[in-house]
Amino acid sequence: MRVLYNLNESFRRRLPDFLILSGIIAYAWYALFPLLQTGYFADDALNVTAQADAELKGMNVLQLTWTIWYTGWFKTMGRLFPFAFYAYSAFSVLKPLIVYKTATLFIILLDILAFGWLVKTVTRSKYLTYALILAVCVFFQFRIWYEPILSFHFMMPLVLLEILVSLRLYLRFIASGSGKSLAGAAFLYLTALLTYEISYSLCLIYPLFSLWNAGRGPGKGRLHAIGRALRQAWIFLFLSAFLALLSIYFRSSVPFDKGGAYTITFTPLLFLETFYIQIIGSFPLSYFFFNRNVFNFTELVRWLQPGDLIIAAGFGYFFYSLTARAEERVNTFRLFCLGGAFTALPALLISLSPKHRLLR
């Protein structure tokens, strides 16, 4: 009887959290639902034909994957991101189209949960975590062509998931000294590095976490804390620097794409302009308000339906209620630093690409 009583008490305590989290996931699903009604965009429109292409060439999908990456991207362009080519195997399994789109939506929902897991560890505030993962929903945008949600075989959401879980395991390592947590964090970060080069600059978040969790000690200054943080996060800095140097070497050695779309170049004014656009593009409704071919305030008013206003009002009330219940003292400076790092660090690398400068 006592066991049953304890189970009932535990259930009653956890039920409000379960209902809140379920509501947030349901809202995120609603916000992403248009994804299920879209077709193949950008690279996906070509990559979905990989299985047929392999059959025409007398290969299996894995042989085609190796040929395309090694001959088409590594040998001729020097790009070191072999794990990104899981796309061909994924498209041979995730069919028809609705299955692929559902898998994309599922991975984005996992991103939201992993983000909440990380934020809860950083802030130690349950209700603020709920509010922040709810706020993620307003950042979703569906943009034509080069869009990480609509296209690119959910590679960007997958890389984000690897980074978020890696950071959470790293925080566990900092707290407990667990070697398994450190190994898991390093493995996931290495996977992200070999999936997409945009992960290189995110290595700086690891020593940032170490710095936040490091005590100065008696007579120790800030420089000592920084040095200790860099030493603690050395494996992530090493992996990033090593693969970045390898990438630079291979790119400089290949005969193809000299001065092309994937050649790293730096022109100060173009770099700053592209960096600005990358930053602005991460904010809610930026595609609508900053795209001259799309923005029309009259059209926006005409599109709005009473149901949209009700949903927006419900969102605002839900968000306010969650933030009002957050009683813990939270270091907002650290939250802004973390958000700024996730926003600015990838944009720094993207802004070095001539391809994205042309798309500005």
Buried (B, 14 or more C-beta within 10 A) or exposed (E): EEEEEEEEEEEEEEEEEEEBBEBBBEBBBEBBEEBEEBEBBBBBEEBBEBBEBBEEEEBEBEEBBBEBBEEEBBBEBBBBBBBBBBBBBBBBEBEEBEEBBEBBBBBBBBBBBBBBBBBBBBBEBBBBBBBBBBBBBBEBBEBEEBBBBBBBBBBBBBBBBBBBBBBBBBBBBBEEEBEEBBEBBBEBBBBBBBBBBBBBBBBBBBBBBBBBEBEEEEEEEEEEBBBBBBEBBEBBBEBBEEBBEEBEEBBEEBEEBEEEEBBEEEEEEBBEBBBEBBBEBBBEEBBBEEEEEEEEEEEEEEEEEEEEEEBEEEBEEBBEEBBEBBEEEBEEEBBEBBEEBBEBBBBBBBBBBBEBBEEE
